[in-house]
Amino acid sequence: MKIALGADHAGFEYKDRIAEKLRGLGHEILDFGTHDATPVDYPQYGFAVGEAVATGEADRGILVCGSSLGIAMAANKVPGIRCAPVMDPYSAELARRHNDANVIAFSERLTGWEMIERMLQVYLETGFDGGRHAYRVEQLFEFGDAQRVRTLKDLERGEVTEAQTPKDLL
């Protein structure tokens, strides 16, 4: 598998360790940096990994920053990206199984290395369940004018309506 990697100055050490581990498992790595503790802007790394995955240059992406949050938000700005910041193996599993996450984000400041290794393994080995989850994942990219009008009507009513999964998908 070809995997795009990116990190800011608060995540580059884990990124480098992840790259080494992935190469050892036979994966091809696209490393977008950064490579030292010089302060950098994390959005640029989230955007780069997101674009690499969205364009098909990479099969999946992995990001690392201090918290995993900002860099994930940046990646999710790229159309077609489903980046999940994860903190434990179960969230990594559900990100793949239910949300078809194609990019995952780790925290170097909040997560120990052993936990990162386990989450990485889960992310690489877990498939997407499809079915009702595919129907829901498709909706993640539907927020255009029509969906905004529907949502604003829900706000006026004070309640979300018409959010039922079709019975044939349950």
N, C-alpha and C positions, 0 to 999 in steps of 0.2 A: 504494500500500500504506500502511496506517496502522501506524506503528511507535512503540512506547512506549520512552522513554529514561529512564535513571536513573543517578545517579552519587553517590558520596560526595565528601568534600572533596579526596580524592587523585585524583579522576577527572573533576571537573566541567569542566576546560578542554577535554579531548578530547570530552566529551559535547557541549559547546556547538559545537565544530567539526563533530562528526558531525551534529548537528541542522541546522546551516547547509548542509552538503553534501547531506543527504537532502532538505531543502526545495528545493534547487537541482535535484534530480533529479525533483521533483514528488511526493514522498511527504508524507503528512500525519503530523505529529509530535505525540505526547503526551509532554510533558517534565515528569517528576515531580521534577526537581531533583537535586541541590542546585545552587546558583548561585554559591557562593563558597567560600573556604578555611576557613570556620568549621567546626571538627570536628563531625561528625555520625556517627550509627550506620548503617553500610552495610546491615545487614539490612533496615531499613525500605524502602530503595530497591529492593533485590532483591525483597522481597515485593510492592511496588506494581507493578513492571513485570511480575512473574510473574502477579499477579492480572489485570492488564489483558489479558494474552495469554490466560490460561486462561478468562476470561469472554467472550472474543471482542471486547472493546472495542478491542483492537489485533490486527493480524495476526501481528506478530513483535515481539521486544523486543531492546534493546541496553543493556548495562550496562557501566559503567566504574568501576574502583576502582584503588587502587595496584597490586595484584598480579593482579586479576581473579578470585582464588580465593574469598575470603570472600563477595563479593557473588553469585557463581555458586552457592555452597552455599546461600545464603539463597533465591535464586530457585527452586532445585530442591526446596525444602520445599513449594512450592505444587503441589497435585495437578494433573497434566497438563502440567507444565513440564519441558522437556528443555533445560537451559541448559548450554552448553559454554564453559569458559574456553579461549580459543585464543591461540596465540603466533605462528602463521605461516599463510600461505595454505592450505597442505595440510591443516592441522588444521581450519581453517574449512570447507574443502571437505568433508572427511570428516564433520564435525559435521552438515552438511546432508544429504549424499548417503547416509550410512549410519545416522545417528542421528536424522534429521529434527529437528534442534535448532530450537526455535521461539524461543529466546532465546540470545544470544551475549554473552560477557563479555570485555572488553578490559582490558589493564593500561596505565595511563598512565605508571607509573614504569619499566616494563621494556621497553616497545615504542615504537619511533620512529613518528612521525606517518605517514611514507610507508608503513610496514608496516600500520598501522591502515587507511589508505585502501585498500590492496590486499585486506586481509582483509574489509573491509566490502563491497567489490565482489563478492568471491567469495561471501560470505554471502547477498547479495541476489540473485545470479544463479544459484546452484546449486539444483537440485531434489533431491527425495528419490527414491532408486532403488526403494524398496518391496521386494516379494518377500521373500527371506529376512531382509532388514533390517527389514521391517515386523513380521514374526513376532518378531524379537528385541526391537524397540522396545516392542511390546505387553507383553513380560515385565517391562519396567522398572517397571510399575505394578501388578504382581501380588504384591508382598511383603506378604501378609496372613498370617493364621494358618496356612493350609495350606502356603504357601511357607516359612514360618518352620520348621514341623515338618520339612519335607523338607530344609531347609538344616541344621537341627540333627542330623538323621540322617547327613547327609554329613560333618558335623564329627566325629561319633562314629566313622564308618568311616575318617576321615582322607582321604577322596577324594570328589570330586563325581561323582555318577552321574546318568544320565538327563538329560544336557545336550546331547543330539544334536538338530541341526536336522532336521526331517523331510526325507527324500530328495527329495520332490516340490518342495521349495523351493530345492534346491541347483542 
